[in-house]
Amino acid sequence: EFHILNGVTEITYLFSTLPETAISSYASSLKEKALLVPALYKVIRENYSDLLEPVCHQLFEFYRSGEPRLQRFTLQFLPELVWSYLSVSAGRDPHCSGCIEALLLGIYNLVSGS
């Protein structure tokens, strides 16, 4: 669980402190972080309640940034997010999926508005 928490902390804290000029190099460095993507998949798949909200928020910020590599980074999680949202919704526990729903709607609104 340490690598999961570490990965989530890394993307949420580092990205929020980056100057605008460093976003592009940060985006290209994400693919070098071998443990990050599996950790994020685990957070989404297993619905880690404490970590899911900051992950969803950060993925939305990545997509909203307009940086193509950050948008692609976010989009790789889309199938897992949809599956997780649908499985939680079918389980009659929709309050657990609020941040996933907000992320999916936010991405949809950004795409449909452009």
C-alpha positions in Angstrom: 0.0 0.0 0.0 3.0 2.3 0.4 3.6 2.5 -3.3 -0.1 3.4 -3.9 0.0 6.2 -1.4 3.3 7.4 -2.6 2.1 7.4 -6.2 -1.1 9.3 -5.4 0.8 11.8 -3.3 3.3 12.3 -6.0 0.9 13.2 -8.8 -1.4 15.3 -6.6 1.3 17.3 -4.8 3.9 17.7 -7.6 1.5 18.7 -10.3 -0.1 21.4 -8.1 3.3 23.0 -7.4 4.5 23.0 -11.0 4.9 26.3 -12.8 3.1 26.5 -16.2 6.5 26.1 -18.0 7.3 22.8 -16.4 4.0 21.0 -17.2 5.2 19.6 -20.6 8.4 18.0 -19.1 6.3 16.7 -16.2 3.9 15.1 -18.7 6.8 13.3 -20.5 8.2 12.1 -17.2 5.0 10.3 -16.2 5.7 7.3 -18.5 9.0 6.7 -16.7 7.2 6.1 -13.4 6.7 2.4 -13.6 4.8 1.9 -10.4 2.4 4.9 -10.8 0.0 3.5 -13.4 -0.6 0.1 -11.6 -1.1 2.0 -8.4 -3.7 4.3 -9.9 -5.5 1.3 -11.5 -5.6 -0.3 -8.0 -7.0 2.8 -6.4 -9.8 2.9 -9.1 -10.4 -0.9 -9.2 -10.5 -1.4 -5.4 -12.3 1.9 -4.7 -9.9 3.1 -2.0 -12.2 5.7 -0.5 -9.5 8.0 0.9 -7.4 8.0 -2.3 -10.1 7.8 -5.0 -11.2 11.4 -4.7 -7.8 13.0 -5.0 -6.9 10.6 -7.9 -10.1 11.5 -9.7 -9.5 15.2 -9.1 -6.0 15.0 -10.3 -6.9 13.1 -13.4 -9.4 15.8 -14.2 -6.8 18.5 -13.7 -4.5 16.6 -16.1 -7.2 16.4 -18.7 -8.2 20.0 -18.2 -4.6 21.2 -18.6 -4.9 20.8 -22.4 -1.4 19.1 -22.4 -1.9 16.2 -24.9 0.3 13.8 -22.9 -1.6 14.4 -19.7 -4.9 14.0 -21.5 -3.7 10.6 -22.9 -2.5 9.7 -19.4 -6.0 10.3 -18.1 -7.8 8.6 -20.9 -5.9 5.3 -20.4 -8.0 5.0 -17.2 -11.3 5.7 -18.8 -12.4 2.0 -19.3 -11.5 1.2 -15.7 -13.3 4.3 -14.4 -16.5 3.4 -16.4 -16.4 -0.2 -15.2 -15.9 0.9 -11.6 -18.7 3.5 -11.9 -21.1 1.0 -13.4 -20.3 -1.8 -10.9 -20.7 0.5 -7.9 -23.9 2.0 -9.3 -25.3 -1.6 -9.9 -24.4 -2.4 -6.3 -26.8 0.2 -5.1 -24.1 2.2 -3.3 -23.9 5.2 -5.6 -22.4 7.6 -3.0 -19.1 5.7 -3.4 -18.9 6.7 -7.1 -19.5 10.5 -6.8 -15.9 11.5 -7.7 -15.8 9.0 -10.6 -19.1 10.4 -11.9 -17.8 14.0 -11.6 -14.6 13.0 -13.4 -16.5 11.3 -16.3 -18.9 14.2 -16.6 -16.1 16.7 -16.5 -14.2 15.0 -19.3 -17.4 14.7 -21.3 -18.2 18.4 -20.8 -14.7 19.4 -21.9 -14.9 17.3 -25.0 -18.4 18.3 -26.0 -17.7 21.9 -25.3 -14.7 22.1 -27.6 
